[in-house]
Each structure stands twice: as C-alpha cells, then as structure tokens.
Amino acid sequence: MINIKKKMLNGLIMLLSSAYMLTDAVANDELFQDAGSWLQVVGESSLKVVDPSLEKARVWVEGQSRFDDNWNHWYQGMVRGAVGYSLSDRATIWAGYTWLPTHNVGKNYLSQQDVWPAFRYVLPTDMGTFTFRTMIETNFIPGNGSDVRVRPRQMIRFMHPLEFEPRLSLIAWDEFFVRVNSTPKGGQSGFDQNRAFAGLGWTFNKNFRTEAGYLNQYLDDATHTNNTMHHMIMGSLFMNF
C-alpha cells in the first residue's frame, strides 16, 4: 500500500512538472512575467433544500476578482452560474454560463460571455481525493462578429489531508486550455493557456473550506508568439450545502 501511495504521489508531481515544462517549451519569442492575485468564492448546493425530490439536482455559483501588474491593476472579474445533476455520488454533469469582464493593461475593456457543459468526477483514494473536471466553453468575445471560439479545458485536482491534522490538506491541481478553432479576437487554434496551483486547504466543517497558495498561469497570445506568465497568490472560499 505504501508503494502504491508513493507511485501515485510521484505521478502527481510528474504531472505538475510536465505541465510547467510544457508551458516553458511552448514559449516562442517573448515571455512577459508579472505578479498578482486571484480571489474566489465558490458555492454549491443540492436543490433538496427547495424540494426533497430535487436531491440530485445541484446549483453552482462562483465569483472571482483578479489583479495583475504587480498588484497595481484590477484586470478581470468572473461571475459563473450553473445547474447540474448528480449521476452518482462521484459523477456530476453541469450546464452553465460565465460573464468575464476584462480590462488588460493598455487595452480596451471587453465583456466576454461563455456557455458550457461540464463533467466532474470525484475519485477518493487511500492517499487523498482526485477530482477530474472537463469543460467545453463556447466563448462569445466582442469584436468576433458572428464567430464563437470553442475552448475545451481539462482540470486534474488532488487533495491530501495531513495525518497530524486532517483538517489541513495539501492541494495541487493543473488545468490545460486549448482553442479548437481560429477566430478574429479569440486567436489562432492550438494551445491557449495552462494553470498550475499548489497550496494548503483548511476544512472548517462539511460546509466550509478555505484554500491558499501559489498559482502559475501561462498564457499564449492570439498569434502564438508573445506569451505571459502570471505568478499569483490565490485565495479561495468554498461553501457546500
């Protein structure tokens, strides 16, 4: 059992290392780096609070605020809402909407809207919990005309409670984005971005959990030539009812 745990942990470390090396290898001409922070609040609930017959129906709401330019500039917010259905105690399907107001340094403000289906699978193991989330976004970007960008994204997440204090957990995840098609404002098809996180989580009770740590966000530009790497401090509050 110990050898299995070591192999799984080594596999996770290799995954995060590979993601970092991949984003480094994708860089072409220029790499701009800066620091900032992301703050998020995520709420999820079963609709059984409305009607017991809706126990398997779920709702997901989320809000984020993002800062860059070495914490000197608010550049993006995010509001996300979705309804879902629990296929089992491990698998959930979702249909959602995201509003993404953005004001990058030196660029005009824009308001992107996304619609998406998603699938989430939770896998408990002896060493911790793995979560797999697949989303397929349809991005409606101002200036794109009638074109919409299709952008799948895949997250793999791991949470390992520490033996000396089970309320404290080691958290690590990676999420990879790809542009399926080329659009005027959405950029050329291919690699879009990668996000890798490592930090700690604290579970207050079954309904409330906080997380904080380091987020590395690597972004490819519209033409796959000039790239950006954000070094972020990320703080999250998760509520589940």
C-alpha positions as a Python dict, from the first residue, in 0.01 Angstrom:
ca = {
    (1, 'M'): (0, 0, 0),
    (2, 'I'): (285, 238, 82),
    (3, 'N'): (445, 172, -257),
    (4, 'I'): (111, 245, -430),
    (5, 'K'): (82, 576, -245),
    (6, 'K'): (438, 669, -338),
    (7, 'K'): (374, 588, -703),
    (8, 'M'): (54, 797, -709),
    (9, 'L'): (224, 1091, -538),
    (10, 'N'): (523, 1068, -775),
    (11, 'G'): (278, 1059, -1065),
    (12, 'L'): (111, 1381, -945),
    (13, 'I'): (448, 1553, -905),
    (14, 'M'): (544, 1443, -1257),
    (15, 'L'): (212, 1579, -1389),
    (16, 'L'): (270, 1925, -1242),
    (17, 'S'): (636, 1922, -1352),
    (18, 'S'): (538, 1820, -1704),
    (19, 'A'): (277, 2097, -1719),
    (20, 'Y'): (540, 2354, -1619),
    (21, 'M'): (793, 2222, -1871),
    (22, 'L'): (527, 2217, -2142),
    (23, 'T'): (432, 2579, -2090),
    (24, 'D'): (800, 2671, -2089),
    (25, 'A'): (856, 2483, -2412),
    (26, 'V'): (556, 2646, -2582),
    (27, 'A'): (712, 2993, -2539),
    (28, 'N'): (834, 3137, -2869),
    (29, 'D'): (962, 3494, -2897),
    (30, 'E'): (887, 3683, -2577),
    (31, 'L'): (775, 3596, -2225),
    (32, 'F'): (631, 3874, -2011),
    (33, 'Q'): (611, 3798, -1638),
    (34, 'D'): (436, 3975, -1354),
    (35, 'A'): (275, 3910, -1016),
    (36, 'G'): (-75, 3947, -881),
    (37, 'S'): (-355, 3767, -703),
    (38, 'W'): (-682, 3584, -757),
    (39, 'L'): (-962, 3577, -502),
    (40, 'Q'): (-1261, 3349, -541),
    (41, 'V'): (-1576, 3237, -362),
    (42, 'V'): (-1748, 2917, -477),
    (43, 'G'): (-2085, 2789, -358),
    (44, 'E'): (-2252, 2459, -440),
    (45, 'S'): (-2577, 2312, -314),
    (46, 'S'): (-2829, 2038, -371),
    (47, 'L'): (-3175, 2166, -455),
    (48, 'K'): (-3324, 1935, -195),
    (49, 'V'): (-3337, 2247, 23),
    (50, 'V'): (-3615, 2360, -213),
    (51, 'D'): (-3785, 2024, -261),
    (52, 'P'): (-3671, 1679, -136),
    (53, 'S'): (-3750, 1532, -479),
    (54, 'L'): (-3473, 1754, -626),
    (55, 'E'): (-3198, 1593, -419),
    (56, 'K'): (-2989, 1503, -726),
    (57, 'A'): (-3027, 1848, -885),
    (58, 'R'): (-2748, 2090, -800),
    (59, 'V'): (-2663, 2458, -837),
    (60, 'W'): (-2314, 2612, -863),
    (61, 'V'): (-2236, 2983, -820),
    (62, 'E'): (-1890, 3141, -828),
    (63, 'G'): (-1730, 3484, -824),
    (64, 'Q'): (-1367, 3588, -879),
    (65, 'S'): (-1162, 3908, -874),
    (66, 'R'): (-818, 3914, -1040),
    (67, 'F'): (-528, 4159, -1011),
    (68, 'D'): (-204, 4181, -1213),
    (69, 'D'): (75, 4432, -1290),
    (70, 'N'): (238, 4351, -954),
    (71, 'W'): (-92, 4404, -769),
    (72, 'N'): (-135, 4754, -916),
    (73, 'H'): (-418, 4679, -1157),
    (74, 'W'): (-754, 4502, -1143),
    (75, 'Y'): (-779, 4331, -1478),
    (76, 'Q'): (-1057, 4076, -1463),
    (77, 'G'): (-1366, 3960, -1280),
    (78, 'M'): (-1570, 3647, -1322),
    (79, 'V'): (-1927, 3551, -1239),
    (80, 'R'): (-2026, 3190, -1305),
    (81, 'G'): (-2354, 3006, -1254),
    (82, 'A'): (-2462, 2653, -1341),
    (83, 'V'): (-2721, 2388, -1277),
    (84, 'G'): (-2623, 2025, -1251),
    (85, 'Y'): (-2741, 1670, -1196),
    (86, 'S'): (-2565, 1408, -984),
    (87, 'L'): (-2538, 1086, -1183),
    (88, 'S'): (-2388, 921, -874),
    (89, 'D'): (-2210, 1025, -554),
    (90, 'R'): (-1896, 1071, -769),
    (91, 'A'): (-2015, 1199, -1110),
    (92, 'T'): (-2200, 1523, -1189),
    (93, 'I'): (-2296, 1686, -1518),
    (94, 'W'): (-2338, 2064, -1550),
    (95, 'A'): (-2469, 2333, -1784),
    (96, 'G'): (-2351, 2684, -1711),
    (97, 'Y'): (-2289, 3047, -1802),
    (98, 'T'): (-1989, 3272, -1732),
    (99, 'W'): (-1954, 3651, -1753),
    (100, 'L'): (-1592, 3767, -1779),
    (101, 'P'): (-1538, 4147, -1770),
    (102, 'T'): (-1176, 4219, -1861),
    (103, 'H'): (-957, 4531, -1877),
    (104, 'N'): (-598, 4436, -1960),
    (105, 'V'): (-322, 4697, -1926),
    (106, 'G'): (-305, 4911, -2240),
    (107, 'K'): (-616, 4756, -2396),
    (108, 'N'): (-984, 4841, -2418),
    (109, 'Y'): (-1237, 4697, -2175),
    (110, 'L'): (-1429, 4398, -2305),
    (111, 'S'): (-1708, 4182, -2171),
    (112, 'Q'): (-1684, 3815, -2269),
    (113, 'Q'): (-1968, 3569, -2216),
    (114, 'D'): (-1941, 3190, -2218),
    (115, 'V'): (-2183, 2899, -2216),
    (116, 'W'): (-2062, 2549, -2143),
    (117, 'P'): (-2137, 2192, -2045),
    (118, 'A'): (-1911, 2026, -1788),
    (119, 'F'): (-1850, 1687, -1633),
    (120, 'R'): (-1692, 1631, -1291),
    (121, 'Y'): (-1575, 1304, -1142),
    (122, 'V'): (-1451, 1269, -783),
    (123, 'L'): (-1222, 974, -704),
    (124, 'P'): (-1145, 907, -335),
    (125, 'T'): (-829, 704, -269),
    (126, 'D'): (-630, 598, 37),
    (127, 'M'): (-388, 885, -13),
    (128, 'G'): (-637, 1160, -94),
    (129, 'T'): (-910, 1271, -333),
    (130, 'F'): (-864, 1323, -708),
    (131, 'T'): (-1113, 1539, -898),
    (132, 'F'): (-1137, 1546, -1277),
    (133, 'R'): (-1331, 1828, -1443),
    (134, 'T'): (-1389, 1869, -1816),
    (135, 'M'): (-1549, 2187, -1954),
    (136, 'I'): (-1617, 2278, -2317),
    (137, 'E'): (-1659, 2655, -2336),
    (138, 'T'): (-1824, 2844, -2619),
    (139, 'N'): (-1671, 3193, -2588),
    (140, 'F'): (-1867, 3495, -2717),
    (141, 'I'): (-1596, 3764, -2749),
    (142, 'P'): (-1674, 4126, -2850),
    (143, 'G'): (-1529, 4205, -3192),
    (144, 'N'): (-1550, 3844, -3307),
    (145, 'G'): (-1855, 3916, -3521),
    (146, 'S'): (-2065, 3605, -3562),
    (147, 'D'): (-1769, 3377, -3484),
    (148, 'V'): (-1753, 3200, -3149),
    (149, 'R'): (-1445, 3037, -3003),
    (150, 'V'): (-1467, 2679, -2879),
    (151, 'R'): (-1224, 2613, -2594),
    (152, 'P'): (-1211, 2280, -2406),
    (153, 'R'): (-1038, 2283, -2067),
    (154, 'Q'): (-932, 1991, -1850),
    (155, 'M'): (-855, 2007, -1477),
    (156, 'I'): (-694, 1740, -1259),
    (157, 'R'): (-704, 1819, -887),
    (158, 'F'): (-563, 1643, -580),
    (159, 'M'): (-639, 1698, -210),
    (160, 'H'): (-439, 1510, 55),
    (161, 'P'): (-540, 1553, 423),
    (162, 'L'): (-234, 1558, 650),
    (163, 'E'): (-215, 1280, 907),
    (164, 'F'): (-120, 1501, 1202),
    (165, 'E'): (-415, 1738, 1135),
    (166, 'P'): (-686, 1600, 899),
    (167, 'R'): (-849, 1944, 868),
    (168, 'L'): (-530, 2065, 694),
    (169, 'S'): (-478, 1941, 338),
    (170, 'L'): (-217, 1960, 66),
    (171, 'I'): (-381, 2088, -255),
    (172, 'A'): (-243, 2063, -609),
    (173, 'W'): (-413, 2100, -945),
    (174, 'D'): (-345, 2168, -1310),
    (175, 'E'): (-579, 2292, -1583),
    (176, 'F'): (-500, 2296, -1954),
    (177, 'F'): (-689, 2503, -2219),
    (178, 'V'): (-697, 2451, -2599),
    (179, 'R'): (-854, 2664, -2876),
    (180, 'V'): (-1033, 2435, -3118),
    (181, 'N'): (-1087, 2699, -3388),
    (182, 'S'): (-932, 3027, -3502),
    (183, 'T'): (-1136, 3349, -3464),
    (184, 'P'): (-1054, 3721, -3516),
    (185, 'K'): (-1042, 3810, -3145),
    (186, 'G'): (-1014, 3464, -2993),
    (187, 'G'): (-679, 3387, -3153),
    (188, 'Q'): (-537, 3107, -3363),
    (189, 'S'): (-629, 2749, -3283),
    (190, 'G'): (-398, 2544, -3063),
    (191, 'F'): (-264, 2586, -2711),
    (192, 'D'): (-432, 2865, -2514),
    (193, 'Q'): (-311, 2855, -2152),
    (194, 'N'): (-214, 2642, -1855),
    (195, 'R'): (-281, 2696, -1484),
    (196, 'A'): (-93, 2509, -1210),
    (197, 'F'): (-165, 2552, -839),
    (198, 'A'): (-2, 2427, -519),
    (199, 'G'): (-111, 2524, -168),
    (200, 'L'): (-288, 2432, 154),
    (201, 'G'): (-652, 2394, 245),
    (202, 'W'): (-832, 2411, 579),
    (203, 'T'): (-1169, 2238, 631),
    (204, 'F'): (-1376, 2408, 899),
    (205, 'N'): (-1664, 2161, 864),
    (206, 'K'): (-1852, 1977, 587),
    (207, 'N'): (-1989, 2309, 459),
    (208, 'F'): (-1688, 2544, 461),
    (209, 'R'): (-1330, 2511, 333),
    (210, 'T'): (-1060, 2766, 252),
    (211, 'E'): (-753, 2731, 32),
    (212, 'A'): (-448, 2950, -30),
    (213, 'G'): (-133, 2904, -233),
    (214, 'Y'): (65, 2979, -547),
    (215, 'L'): (-92, 2984, -894),
    (216, 'N'): (119, 2986, -1210),
    (217, 'Q'): (-77, 3098, -1516),
    (218, 'Y'): (89, 3070, -1857),
    (219, 'L'): (-97, 3239, -2145),
    (220, 'D'): (-31, 3218, -2516),
    (221, 'D'): (-131, 3522, -2721),
    (222, 'A'): (-356, 3527, -3027),
    (223, 'T'): (-71, 3451, -3270),
    (224, 'H'): (135, 3209, -3053),
    (225, 'T'): (430, 3449, -3046),
    (226, 'N'): (424, 3667, -2731),
    (227, 'N'): (342, 3495, -2405),
    (228, 'T'): (260, 3593, -2048),
    (229, 'M'): (332, 3419, -1718),
    (230, 'H'): (143, 3540, -1411),
    (231, 'H'): (280, 3450, -1066),
    (232, 'M'): (-27, 3466, -844),
    (233, 'I'): (-124, 3435, -481),
    (234, 'M'): (-463, 3265, -485),
    (235, 'G'): (-716, 3255, -201),
    (236, 'S'): (-1046, 3065, -214),
    (237, 'L'): (-1354, 3004, -2),
    (238, 'F'): (-1568, 2700, -81),
    (239, 'M'): (-1921, 2657, 56),
    (240, 'N'): (-2122, 2339, 15),
    (241, 'F'): (-2478, 2294, 142),
}
